[in-house]
C-alpha cells in the first residue's frame, strides 16, 4: 500500500519517462509534487525503491527504472476495501491535490474516543468533541463519527497509529471492507471483514498479527471506514 504522495510521484516518473525516454530530475519532481525541498523527494524515492516499485541505476544521472505499477495506476481491478483519502494537516507546505479544510463543503462529526487497530480495547462510547471533515466523506445513509487509531495492525492498508478514521454507522458490510467490529459486546477493533458461512474473520493488514475468527453471533459491525485524517 502506497501513500497518496508516493502514488503521485510514481505516476509522474512513469509518465515523464515514457514521454521523454528519461526519468525527471529531482527539481522537476519537487515542482510537480509542490514540495518545498528535494529532501522530501529523496524520502519518497527511497520508499518506492524499498517497496520494489522502482530501481535507481548506479553511475547514471536521472536513471530510475520502473519495475512495476500498482493496480490503481495500471488500470487493473482494485482490491475491494478501503483506499485511504488522507486529509493532511499542520504542515508547512500543502501538496498538490490535498484537501483544504478551510474552504469548500465542510461538515462535522463526533470524536468518539479511540479504536484499536491491534489488540482490541473497551468498546467505544466516549464523546469528547466535534471535528471538521470534508463533506464528501459524509455521503450515504447513517450517522458518521470519528475515532483515533491506536496500534499498527492496519498499516498495510495505509492506516497508522495516531490517525483519525471517519466511520459511517452501519450494521452490514461486504467482504474486504474495513469495519469497526464489536466482539462479544465488549471489545471494539478496526479490521477488514471476511464472511464465510457461519463464521466471521477479522483480518489485520499487518503480517505480524493473526486473523481472528468468530461465530457470526459473536461479532457486531458498528460501522465501516469512509475516510482518514492524518496530522503531521
N, C-alpha and C positions, 0 to 999 in steps of 0.2 A: 504494500500500500504506500503510495507516494503522497506527499503533501501537495497542496494546490500550486505552490511555487515551484516545487520540483517537477510537477507535470508541465507547468507553463514553460520552464526552461528546456525540458527535454523536447517538447513540441517545437520550440523556437529553433533549437540546434538542428533538429531533423529537417525542418522546413528550409532553413538557410543552407544547410549542407546539400540538400537535393537541388536547390536553385542555383547555387554558386560553385558546387564541387569542392568547397572548403568550409570548415566549421567557422562560425562567427568568432570575432575577437571577444575578449573579456569586457572591453569597453562597450561593444555592441550588445552583449548580453546584459550588462548593467543597465544600459539605457532602455532596452526592451522590457526589462522587469521593473523599471523605475526604482532601482536600489540606489542608495547613497554612496556605496563604496564597492570595490571589487572583492572585498573580503567575503561579502555575502554570496557572491557568485562562486568563489572558491569552496565555500561550505556546501552549496547546492551541488556542485560538480562532484565533490568527494562523496556526498550521499548517493548520487546516482551511480557512481562507479562502484561503491560498496554493495549496492543492490543489484549490480550486474546489468544495468541498462546501457552503460557506455564504457568505453575504454580510452584512456589517454595514451597516445602513441609517443614513445620516448624519442627524444632528439629531433622532433619535428614541431615547428611552430604551428599553432592553431590546428592541431591534429587531434580531433576527438572522433572516435568511431562509435556509431550507434550499433549496439549489439542486439537489442530487442526493444519493442514498444509495448506499453501496457494496452490492454484491450480497449480502455477508454479512449485512446488516441488512434488505435489501429483500425477501428471500425467494427471490431468484433462485438459479440453479445457481452454485456457486462454482467457480473455476478449479482444475483438478486441480493438486495440488502441495502444497508446504509452507505452512501457515499458522502463523506462529511462536507457540509457547507460551512466553512470556518469563518467566523467573524473575528478579526484580529484587532485588538485594542491596545492602548498605552504604548504605542510605538512611535519613534521619531519620524519615520517616513511611511507613507502608505503605498503598498504595492499596487500595481495596475490591476483593476478589477475588484479590489476589496470593497466591501460594503460599508458605507459611511453611516454610522448610527445617528449622525447629527442632521441628516437630510432624508427625504423620502418617506415612505409609508412605514411608520414605527408603531409597534404595539407593546404591550407589557404582559409579563407572565409572573406568576408567584414562584419565588425561590423556596423550595420545599425541603431543603436540607441536603444531605449527602447520600450518594449511592455507591456501593462497592462495585468496582469492576474487577475485583479479585475475590477475596473471601467475603461471603455475604455478611451484611450488618443488619441492625434492627430495622424493621420496616419504616419507610419514610412517612413522616407526618409532622413536619417541623417548619411551618411557615415563618420566614424571617423578614422578607421584603419583596417588593416588586422590582423586576429588572426589565430594561428595554430590549426588544428583539425586532429584527426586520419583519414587516408584515407578511412577507412571502413564506415565512416559517409557520404561519398560523392558519394555513388553509385546512380544509377538511372538517368533518364533524368531530365534536368533542372538545372539551376544555384542554388547555395547554398549561404546562408547568415546567419548571427548571430544577435541575439537580446538579450539585458539584460532584464530579467523579473522583473517587479515591481508589487507587490501585492501578495496576498496569496490565491487567489481563486482556484488554481490548486494544492494545497499542497497534496491532497489525490491521485494525480497522480504522486507524487514524484517530483514536480516542486516547488521550494521555491523562495521566494523573493531574488533577487540578483543573481540567477542562470543565465547562458548564454545558450540560446537554439539555436540549429542549425536547420535551416529551409531549406527544398528543395522547390524551386518555383514550384507551380502547381496551376491550377485553378479548380481542381476537387479533391474530397476526398470522402472516403467511410464513412458510418455511424460509429461513435465511434472513428474516428481518431481525433487527436488534431491538430488544424489548426490555422494559422494566418488569421483572418477574418476582412475585412474592411466593416463597416456598413455605408450605405448611403454615401459612397465615402469619409468619413472624419475621422471616428473613427476606430482605429485598436485595436484588442483584441486577446488574446490567449485563446481558448476554445475548448471543444470537440464538434464535429459537429453531428447533428441529422437532417436527412431529413424526411419530412412527407408530401407527396403531393406537394402543392404549398408553403409550409412553411419550414423554416429552424430554428432549435433551436440551440442556442449557450449555451452549458451546462458547468457549473463550476464543479470542483472536490473539493468542499467545501460546506457543507450544509448551511453555513451562507449566501451563495449567491444564488439568484434565477436564474432559467433558463430563458433566454430571447428568445422570438420567433418573427421572422420577416417573411415578404414575401420574396420569393426567389430573387426578383429583388432588394431587399434592402441589400443583403449580397454578397460580392465577396470574394472568397477564394484566398489568395495570396501565400499560401504555407502550407506545413504540417511538423510537428515535426519529426526529424530523429535522434536527439542527444541532449545531455545536458552536460554542463561543469560547475563544481562547484568548487569554491575556498574557502578554509578554512583559 
